[in-house]
Amino acid sequence: MTAETIETFLRTGDWMQRAVGPRYVRLRKRIEEGIENGLLAESAPLPAEREIANLTGLSRVTVRRAMQDLVDRGIVIQRQGSGSFVADGTPRVEQSLSRLTSFTEDMNRRGLESSSEWLERGVHTPSPEEVMALALSSGEAVARISRLRMANDRPMAIERASLPIDILPRPQEVEASLYEVLERDGNRPVRALQRISAINLDSADAGLLGVEPGAAGLRIVRTSYLSNRRVVEFTRSIYRGDAYDFVAELRLANS
C-alpha cells in the first residue's frame, strides 16, 4: 500500500461512526482492519502520529494511545528515529525469569513450532572465557553448539552454548533440545545465574535475526549448575528486542 492509499484508508468512510467504544479503540480497530484485509502489509510504514491526527480529526493524545495499544499487542512496532511499522509476524514471547527452561520447551508451551539453524556443533579447544566459566583443567576440550533459534520459522534468538566435554561428549547428538539430551544423561541443570544487558545488534547478528544493524537486542549470559554445584553450561544468547519480554515476579522481603 502506498502512502496515499494509507491516507485515503484512514481519511475516508464512516468507520468512525460504525465502530463502537472510545475513539482510540475505533482507530486501533481501523488499523487492525487494514492489516487483516492485506491493505497494510507486514513491515509497512505507518504515517506519523501527527499525520494520523490530521487525517482523522482525532487528537494527538487519542492517536498516541491507539498506537501504544497496537504496540502492546505486538501488531505495530516502533523504531527509534524511524517511526511506526506493521509488525512482520514475528511472535512476541513473554518469558519468565523464575523458571529454568529450554527454548524448545518455552515455544511448545506457547503453541509455537520451534526449529533451529545450526551455526556450529563440535568439540574445540576452549577459549580463556570458557576455561574460567566452566572451571576447566588445562588441556580439557569443550563442546560447543551454536544455532539460530526460530519460532514458526521466524528468527528469534542466537544461542552459543559451551559445555564440558564429559557432560556433552557428542554434541552432534543434540538435534532439537539440548536439555533433553542433558536430562537423558542425568546432567540437566537445576539452577542458573543470568545476566541480561541491552545491546545494539552488530551487522552479523542482525543479519541472522533478520533485522537492521543497530536494532535493539538483549544479550543474556547464563551459567547453569548441577545439584552438586558443578557448572554444566555456559551460554551466551542474543535475543531480538522486538520479540521478547522478560518477566520476573518480585516479592516483598520479610522484615
BELGI-V353941 format. One record per residue. N is the residue number from 1. RES is the residue in three letters. SS is DSSP state (H for helix, E for strand, - for the rest). Layout:
n/res/ss
N/RES/SS
N/RES/SS
This chain:
n/res/ss
1/MET/-
2/THR/-
3/ALA/H
4/GLU/H
5/THR/H
6/ILE/H
7/GLU/H
8/THR/H
9/PHE/H
10/LEU/H
11/ARG/H
12/THR/-
13/GLY/-
14/ASP/-
15/TRP/H
16/MET/H
17/GLN/H
18/ARG/H
19/ALA/-
20/VAL/-
21/GLY/-
22/PRO/-
23/ARG/H
24/TYR/H
25/VAL/H
26/ARG/H
27/LEU/H
28/ARG/H
29/LYS/H
30/ARG/H
31/ILE/H
32/GLU/H
33/GLU/H
34/GLY/H
35/ILE/H
36/GLU/H
37/ASN/-
38/GLY/-
39/LEU/-
40/LEU/-
41/ALA/-
42/GLU/-
43/SER/-
44/ALA/-
45/PRO/E
46/LEU/-
47/PRO/-
48/ALA/-
49/GLU/H
50/ARG/H
51/GLU/H
52/ILE/H
53/ALA/H
54/ASN/H
55/LEU/H
56/THR/H
57/GLY/-
58/LEU/-
59/SER/-
60/ARG/H
61/VAL/H
62/THR/H
63/VAL/H
64/ARG/H
65/ARG/H
66/ALA/H
67/MET/H
68/GLN/H
69/ASP/H
70/LEU/H
71/VAL/H
72/ASP/H
73/ARG/-
74/GLY/-
75/ILE/-
76/VAL/E
77/ILE/E
78/GLN/E
79/ARG/E
80/GLN/-
81/GLY/-
82/SER/-
83/GLY/E
84/SER/E
85/PHE/E
86/VAL/E
87/ALA/-
88/ASP/-
89/GLY/-
90/THR/-
91/PRO/-
92/ARG/-
93/VAL/E
94/GLU/E
95/GLN/E
96/SER/E
97/LEU/-
98/SER/-
99/ARG/-
100/LEU/-
101/THR/-
102/SER/-
103/PHE/H
104/THR/H
105/GLU/H
106/ASP/H
107/MET/H
108/ASN/H
109/ARG/H
110/ARG/-
111/GLY/-
112/LEU/-
113/GLU/-
114/SER/E
115/SER/E
116/SER/E
117/GLU/E
118/TRP/E
119/LEU/E
120/GLU/E
121/ARG/E
122/GLY/E
123/VAL/E
124/HIS/E
125/THR/E
126/PRO/-
127/SER/-
128/PRO/H
129/GLU/H
130/GLU/H
131/VAL/H
132/MET/H
133/ALA/H
134/LEU/H
135/ALA/-
136/LEU/-
137/SER/-
138/SER/-
139/GLY/-
140/GLU/-
141/ALA/E
142/VAL/E
143/ALA/E
144/ARG/E
145/ILE/E
146/SER/E
147/ARG/E
148/LEU/E
149/ARG/E
150/MET/E
151/ALA/E
152/ASN/-
153/ASP/-
154/ARG/E
155/PRO/E
156/MET/E
157/ALA/E
158/ILE/E
159/GLU/E
160/ARG/E
161/ALA/E
162/SER/E
163/LEU/E
164/PRO/E
165/ILE/-
166/ASP/-
167/ILE/-
168/LEU/-
169/PRO/-
170/ARG/-
171/PRO/H
172/GLN/H
173/GLU/H
174/VAL/-
175/GLU/-
176/ALA/-
177/SER/-
178/LEU/H
179/TYR/H
180/GLU/H
181/VAL/H
182/LEU/H
183/GLU/H
184/ARG/H
185/ASP/-
186/GLY/-
187/ASN/-
188/ARG/-
189/PRO/-
190/VAL/-
191/ARG/E
192/ALA/E
193/LEU/E
194/GLN/E
195/ARG/E
196/ILE/E
197/SER/E
198/ALA/E
199/ILE/E
200/ASN/E
201/LEU/-
202/ASP/-
203/SER/H
204/ALA/H
205/ASP/H
206/ALA/H
207/GLY/H
208/LEU/H
209/LEU/H
210/GLY/-
211/VAL/-
212/GLU/-
213/PRO/-
214/GLY/-
215/ALA/-
216/ALA/E
217/GLY/E
218/LEU/E
219/ARG/E
220/ILE/E
221/VAL/E
222/ARG/E
223/THR/E
224/SER/E
225/TYR/E
226/LEU/-
227/SER/-
228/ASN/-
229/ARG/-
230/ARG/-
231/VAL/E
232/VAL/E
233/GLU/E
234/PHE/E
235/THR/E
236/ARG/E
237/SER/E
238/ILE/E
239/TYR/E
240/ARG/E
241/GLY/-
242/ASP/-
243/ALA/-
244/TYR/E
245/ASP/E
246/PHE/E
247/VAL/E
248/ALA/-
249/GLU/-
250/LEU/-
251/ARG/-
252/LEU/-
253/ALA/-
254/ASN/-
255/SER/-
